[in-house]
Amino acid sequence: MGSFSKEADEPLTPAGRLFLQPLMNTIIHCVVGFKNPIDITKSKAAIMDSIMVQHPRFCSLMVRDRYGFEHWKKTQIDIDRHFVVVHGDETDCHDVDDSKVVNDYLAELAVSTPLSEDKPLWEIHVLPAQKCAVFRIHHALGDGISLMSMLLAGCRKADDAEALPTVGVAENRRESDGTRRNWRGVLGRFLKMILFSLVYVVEFVLRALWVCDRKTAIRGGAGVELWPRKLATARFWLEDMKTVKKAVAGATINDVLFGVVSSGLSRYLDHRSPNALQEGLRLTGVAMVNLRKQPGLQDLSKLMKSNSGARWGNKFGMLLLPVYYHIGGADPLAYVKRAKAMIDTKKLSLEAHFSYKIGDLVMSWLGAKVASMLNYRIVCNSTFTISNVVGPIEEITLAGNPVTYLRANTTSLPHAITMHMVSYAGRADLQILVAKDIVPDAEFLAKCFEDALLEMKEAAALTSNKT
């Protein structure tokens, strides 16, 4: 293949090149459920008129020059090649749970269907019988924040056809003004930042080299990304999570989510390996953290400006977030309290920024293959992946069709469990993708998480009554 004009082609970012490597090849699935049947012709026209196909990444081929370097090369969009209409078995359709059909389809996509490189790296799969559309977008095009911002730019409020959705703001704890003004408090915080950063950076490097979690009934490893998958959904009410949050001073929704995950995994392991695990056993999660100056979803016009602090693309760091196995206990809120204490120290550190910078340096000095190998080892040496994206706070429409749910997951990783939560209109759905030969009962695992939140809510109510 010959060389390309510099004016016509844009080189891939380091993170984009990373996600095209065989070990880290990742596709994001954004799942949109609709109230009314999907009009395919109208949907194609809406996509062609949307800002999505005007974005350079979405109307470009990924090509390699003679030296093996990847570039984006502008091309014409053939919308028919990007729409895949999935007609399932129509027999006994009234007896089948639509959510299960969609989850089974996504589980199959997670391991068996790559995106063709002879067209821009995105597709829309439509399941008409389930009134559902799956946006399949390669991670090289952008991270979850960029892509969700792109999707919502084409949506409108259900009660106002001209208004863009209102997106919830990601929570961030702040110290009191008095603490910030106190020089001793500032100095103490700075020293803690140095200490925690040093500890976590060393841990991060060791995790990439050889340190790994102990083998349990839920841990994956090298090659597990190729194993058959199963997908289940844990459904939460945001009001329940806020009730628990209020019961733990200074907590956030992310603290509650991690407390629920810690409790749910402990419940599940107690079911799978009763009395076989040591109390306090560490299970390490990998979380991607948005590093843009403005947290949460972004104004798309800002994301598309190269000089913006928001910036389009992949702008995230990696955190190692440990949870610990505990057998029951008198206080369900203890899981949230432990999660809050751990996440507080992580937020004080520069671990996420270090992981982003070191990834850039490794890509520049040693190349994409070495960088992907190190990332792959971190995943192999830990137990699960988790992410949380804050979505619209009210009901929305897409192409004039009311949206009933928003969910997200990715293609397979060496983890046996990957979890992605998206909130929408008062609810939060946690997609749980598992290697079914390791975690055969994904629905039971989802119920463990749901029961954990309900138990915490009851404990929070009792705490509130006592006060």
C-alpha positions in Angstrom: 0.0 0.0 0.0 1.4 3.4 -1.0 1.9 6.4 1.3 -0.9 8.8 1.9 -1.3 12.6 1.7 -0.7 14.2 5.1 -3.5 16.7 4.3 -6.0 13.9 3.6 -5.1 11.4 6.4 -5.0 11.7 10.1 -2.8 9.4 12.1 -4.4 7.3 14.9 -3.9 8.4 18.5 -1.7 6.2 20.7 -4.8 4.9 22.5 -6.5 4.2 19.1 -3.6 2.1 18.0 -3.7 0.2 21.3 -7.3 -0.8 20.8 -6.5 -2.2 17.3 -3.9 -4.6 18.6 -5.1 -8.3 18.7 -4.7 -8.5 22.5 -6.8 -5.4 23.2 -9.1 -5.3 20.2 -12.3 -3.8 21.8 -15.7 -2.9 20.5 -18.2 -0.9 22.5 -21.9 -1.9 22.4 -24.4 0.8 23.3 -27.8 -0.7 23.5 -30.9 1.4 23.0 -34.4 0.1 23.7 -37.4 1.8 22.1 -41.1 2.1 23.0 -42.4 1.9 19.4 -41.4 -0.4 16.4 -38.2 0.8 14.6 -38.7 2.3 11.2 -35.5 1.1 9.4 -35.8 3.6 6.5 -36.4 6.5 8.8 -33.6 5.4 11.1 -31.1 5.3 8.2 -32.1 8.8 7.1 -31.8 10.1 10.7 -28.2 8.7 10.9 -27.2 10.2 7.6 -28.5 13.6 8.8 -26.8 13.3 12.2 -23.6 14.8 13.4 -22.2 11.3 13.8 -21.5 10.7 10.1 -20.0 14.2 9.8 -17.4 13.4 12.4 -14.1 12.5 10.7 -13.6 9.3 12.6 -17.0 8.0 11.6 -16.6 8.6 7.9 -13.0 7.3 7.5 -11.4 4.0 6.9 -8.6 2.8 9.1 -5.7 2.1 6.7 -2.1 1.2 7.2 0.8 2.6 5.2 3.8 0.6 4.0 5.5 1.1 7.4 2.6 -0.4 9.2 1.3 2.9 10.8 -2.4 3.4 11.0 -4.2 6.4 9.5 -7.8 7.6 9.1 -8.6 8.0 5.4 -11.8 9.8 4.4 -14.4 7.8 2.5 -18.1 7.9 1.4 -20.6 6.3 3.8 -22.8 3.5 2.4 -25.4 3.5 5.1 -26.8 0.1 4.0 -23.4 -1.5 4.9 -23.6 -0.2 8.4 -27.2 -1.3 9.2 -27.6 -5.0 10.1 -31.3 -6.0 10.6 -31.5 -9.2 12.8 -34.7 -11.2 12.2 -34.9 -13.9 15.0 -37.0 -17.0 15.2 -40.6 -15.8 15.1 -42.0 -19.0 16.7 -43.2 -18.7 20.3 -42.0 -15.1 20.4 -44.7 -14.2 22.9 -43.1 -16.6 25.4 -39.6 -15.2 25.1 -38.3 -12.4 27.4 -37.1 -9.6 25.0 -34.3 -8.7 27.5 -32.9 -12.2 27.4 -33.0 -12.3 23.6 -31.1 -9.0 23.4 -28.6 -10.2 26.1 -28.0 -13.5 24.3 -27.4 -11.7 21.0 -24.9 -9.3 22.7 -23.1 -12.2 24.3 -22.7 -13.8 20.9 -21.4 -10.5 19.4 -18.9 -10.2 22.3 -16.7 -13.0 20.9 -17.6 -13.8 17.4 -18.1 -10.7 15.2 -15.3 -8.3 14.5 -15.8 -5.1 12.5 -14.7 -5.2 8.9 -11.9 -2.8 8.1 -13.1 -2.1 4.6 -15.6 0.4 6.0 -15.6 2.9 8.9 -15.5 1.0 12.2 -19.1 1.2 13.3 -22.4 -0.6 12.7 -26.0 -0.4 14.0 -27.7 -3.8 14.6 -31.4 -3.6 14.7 -33.6 -6.3 16.4 -37.1 -5.3 15.2 -39.0 -7.9 17.3 -37.3 -6.6 20.5 -37.6 -2.9 19.4 -33.9 -2.6 20.1 -30.8 -1.1 18.4 -27.2 -1.9 19.1 -24.6 0.7 18.2 -21.3 -1.2 17.7 -18.4 1.2 17.7 -14.8 0.3 17.8 -12.9 1.7 20.8 -10.3 3.2 18.5 -12.9 5.8 17.5 -13.3 7.0 21.1 -14.0 6.1 24.7 -17.4 5.7 26.5 -17.7 9.4 27.3 -17.1 10.5 23.8 -19.4 8.0 22.2 -22.3 8.5 24.7 -21.9 12.2 24.1 -22.2 11.6 20.4 -25.3 9.4 20.8 -27.1 11.9 23.1 -26.3 14.8 20.7 -28.8 13.1 18.3 -31.5 12.7 21.0 -34.1 15.0 22.3 -36.2 15.3 25.5 -39.4 13.2 25.3 -41.4 16.2 26.5 -39.6 18.8 24.4 -38.7 17.8 20.8 -36.3 20.7 20.5 -34.3 20.3 23.7 -31.2 18.2 24.2 -31.2 15.7 27.0 -30.2 16.8 30.5 -27.3 14.6 31.6 -26.6 14.0 35.3 -23.4 15.4 36.7 -20.8 13.0 38.0 -20.4 13.4 41.7 -17.1 14.5 43.2 -16.4 14.9 46.9 -15.1 18.3 48.1 -13.6 19.2 51.3 -15.1 22.1 53.3 -14.0 25.6 52.5 -12.4 25.8 55.9 -10.2 22.7 55.2 -9.1 24.1 51.9 -8.1 27.4 53.3 -6.2 25.8 56.2 -2.6 25.5 55.2 -2.1 22.5 57.4 -5.0 20.8 55.6 -3.5 21.7 52.2 -0.1 20.4 53.2 -1.5 17.2 54.7 -3.5 16.6 51.5 -0.4 17.2 49.4 1.7 14.8 51.5 -1.0 12.2 51.2 -1.2 12.6 47.5 2.6 12.0 47.2 2.4 8.9 49.5 -0.6 7.3 47.9 0.6 8.1 44.4 4.0 6.4 45.2 2.3 3.3 46.7 -0.3 2.9 43.9 2.2 3.6 41.0 4.5 0.9 42.4 1.5 -1.5 42.7 0.4 -0.7 39.2 3.8 -1.5 37.8 4.1 -4.7 39.7 0.6 -5.7 38.6 1.6 -5.3 35.0 4.7 -7.5 35.5 3.8 -10.4 37.8 1.6 -9.7 40.9 -1.8 -11.3 40.4 -5.0 -12.1 42.4 -5.4 -15.5 43.9 -7.3 -18.0 41.8 -11.0 -18.1 42.7 -14.2 -19.4 41.1 -14.6 -16.1 39.2 -11.1 -15.3 38.0 -10.3 -15.5 34.3 -6.8 -15.3 32.7 -5.0 -15.4 29.4 -7.2 -16.7 26.5 -10.5 -16.3 28.4 -11.5 -13.5 26.1 -12.1 -16.2 23.4 -14.4 -18.3 25.6 -18.2 -18.3 25.1 -20.1 -15.5 26.9 -23.3 -15.0 28.7 -24.9 -11.6 29.6 -27.2 -10.7 32.4 -28.6 -7.3 33.6 -28.8 -6.2 37.2 -31.4 -3.4 37.6 -31.3 -0.7 40.2 -33.4 2.3 41.2 -31.2 5.4 41.5 -33.4 6.5 44.4 -32.3 3.4 46.3 -28.7 4.1 45.6 -29.2 7.7 46.8 -30.8 6.4 50.0 -27.8 4.3 50.8 -25.5 7.2 49.8 -27.1 9.5 52.4 -26.6 6.9 55.1 -22.8 7.0 54.7 -21.3 10.5 55.2 -19.6 11.9 52.2 -20.4 8.9 50.0 -21.1 9.1 46.2 -23.0 6.8 43.8 -19.7 5.3 42.7 -19.0 4.4 46.4 -22.4 2.7 46.6 -21.9 0.9 43.3 -18.6 -0.5 44.5 -20.1 -1.4 47.8 -22.8 -3.3 46.0 -20.2 -5.1 43.8 -18.1 -6.0 46.9 -21.2 -7.4 48.7 -22.5 -9.1 45.6 -19.3 -10.9 44.7 -18.9 -12.0 48.3 -22.4 -13.5 48.2 -21.7 -15.2 44.9 -18.4 -16.6 46.1 -20.0 -17.8 49.3 -22.5 -19.7 47.1 -19.9 -21.2 44.8 -17.1 -21.9 47.3 -18.8 -22.1 50.8 -16.3 -21.9 53.6 -13.4 -22.3 51.2 -12.1 -18.7 51.0 -10.2 -16.7 53.6 -12.0 -13.7 55.1 -10.6 -10.5 53.6 -9.4 -12.1 50.4 -8.6 -9.4 47.8 -10.3 -9.3 44.4 -8.9 -6.5 42.2 -11.1 -4.6 39.7 -9.9 -2.6 36.8 -11.7 0.7 36.2 -11.3 3.3 33.5 -11.4 6.9 34.7 -12.3 10.0 32.6 -9.4 12.4 32.7 -11.1 15.4 31.0 -11.1 18.7 32.8 -14.9 18.6 33.0 -16.1 15.3 34.4 -19.1 13.5 33.0 -20.6 13.6 29.5 -19.5 16.5 27.4 -20.8 19.1 25.0 -20.1 17.5 21.6 -18.9 20.8 20.1 -16.2 21.0 22.8 -15.1 17.4 22.3 -14.6 18.0 18.6 -12.2 20.9 19.1 -8.6 19.8 19.2 -7.7 22.6 21.6 -10.5 21.8 24.1 -9.8 20.6 27.6 -12.5 18.0 27.0 -11.1 16.6 23.7 -12.6 13.8 21.6 -11.2 10.3 21.6 -9.8 8.1 24.3 -8.9 10.3 27.3 -8.9 8.0 30.3 -6.6 6.5 32.9 -6.7 3.1 34.6 -7.3 2.4 38.3 -6.8 -0.8 40.2 -9.8 -0.9 42.7 -9.6 -3.8 45.2 -12.6 -5.3 47.0 -12.4 -7.9 49.7 -14.4 -11.1 50.4 -16.4 -10.9 53.6 -18.9 -13.5 54.9 -22.0 -11.7 55.8 -21.9 -9.3 58.7 -24.2 -7.3 60.9 -23.9 -4.0 58.9 -24.5 -4.2 55.1 -23.4 -0.5 54.9 -19.9 -1.6 56.0 -19.3 -2.6 52.3 -20.0 1.0 51.2 -17.9 2.5 54.0 -14.9 0.3 53.0 -15.5 1.2 49.3 -15.6 4.9 50.2 -12.4 4.7 52.2 -10.5 2.9 49.4 -11.8 5.2 46.6 -11.0 8.3 48.6 -7.3 7.3 48.7 -7.4 6.5 45.0 -8.8 10.0 44.2 -6.1 11.6 46.2 -3.4 9.8 44.2 -2.2 10.4 40.6 -2.5 6.7 39.7 -5.0 7.4 36.8 -2.9 10.2 35.3 0.3 8.0 35.7 -1.3 5.1 33.9 -2.4 7.4 31.0 1.1 9.0 30.7 3.0 5.7 31.0 0.8 4.2 28.3 1.7 7.1 26.0 5.4 6.7 26.7 5.4 3.0 26.2 3.4 3.4 22.9 5.9 6.1 21.7 9.1 4.3 22.8 8.3 0.6 22.6 5.4 0.4 20.2 1.7 -0.7 20.3 2.5 -4.4 20.7 4.4 -3.9 23.9 1.8 -1.5 25.3 -1.0 -3.9 24.5 0.9 -6.8 26.1 1.3 -4.8 29.4 -2.4 -3.8 29.4 -3.3 -7.4 28.7 -1.2 -8.6 31.6 -2.9 -6.1 34.0 -6.3 -7.5 33.0 -5.0 -11.2 33.3 -3.6 -10.5 36.8 -6.9 -9.0 38.1 -10.4 -10.3 38.5 -13.0 -8.0 36.9 -13.6 -4.8 34.9 -16.1 -2.1 36.0 -17.3 1.2 34.6 -20.1 3.7 35.2 -21.4 6.3 32.8 -24.0 8.9 33.9 -26.8 9.2 31.5 -29.9 11.4 30.9 -32.0 12.2 34.0 -35.2 12.3 32.0 -36.8 10.2 29.3 -35.5 11.0 25.8 -36.3 10.2 22.1 -34.0 9.1 19.3 -35.3 9.7 15.7 -38.6 10.6 17.3 -39.0 7.2 19.0 -39.2 7.2 22.9 -36.2 5.4 24.5 -37.1 2.8 27.2 -33.5 1.9 28.3 -29.9 2.6 27.7 -27.2 0.0 28.4 -23.6 -0.6 27.5 -21.0 -3.4 27.4 -17.9 -4.3 25.4 -16.5 -7.2 23.6 -14.6 -9.8 25.7 -11.6 -9.3 27.9 -9.5 -12.0 29.7 -11.7 -11.2 32.7 -14.4 -13.8 33.5 -16.6 -10.9 34.7 -16.9 -7.4 33.1 -19.5 -4.9 34.4 -20.7 -1.6 32.8 -23.4 0.5 34.4 -25.4 3.3 32.7 -28.1 5.4 34.4 -31.2 6.6 32.6 -34.3 8.4 33.8 -34.2 7.2 37.4 -32.8 3.7 36.8 -29.4 2.2 36.5 -28.7 -1.0 34.5 -25.6 -2.9 35.2 -24.6 -5.2 32.3 -22.7 -8.3 33.5 -20.8 -10.1 30.8 -19.3 -13.4 32.0 -17.3 -16.3 30.6 -20.1 -18.9 31.0 -17.7 -21.8 31.6 -16.4 -20.0 34.6 -19.5 -18.2 35.8 -22.4 -20.4 34.5 -25.2 -18.6 36.4 -24.9 -15.0 35.4 -28.6 -14.3 36.3 -27.9 -15.5 39.9 -24.8 -13.1 40.1 -27.0 -10.2 38.9 -29.5 -11.1 41.7 -26.7 -11.1 44.2 -26.0 -7.5 43.3 -29.7 -6.5 43.3 -30.2 -8.2 46.7 -27.1 -6.5 48.1 -28.5 -3.0 47.3 -31.9 -3.8 48.7 -30.3 -5.0 52.0 -28.2 -1.8 52.1 -31.4 0.3 51.5 -33.1 -1.5 54.5 -30.1 -0.9 56.7 -30.0 2.8 55.6 -33.7 3.2 56.5 -33.1 1.7 59.9 -30.1 4.0 60.4 -32.3 7.0 59.4 -35.1 6.0 61.8 -32.6 5.8 64.7 -31.3 9.3 64.1 
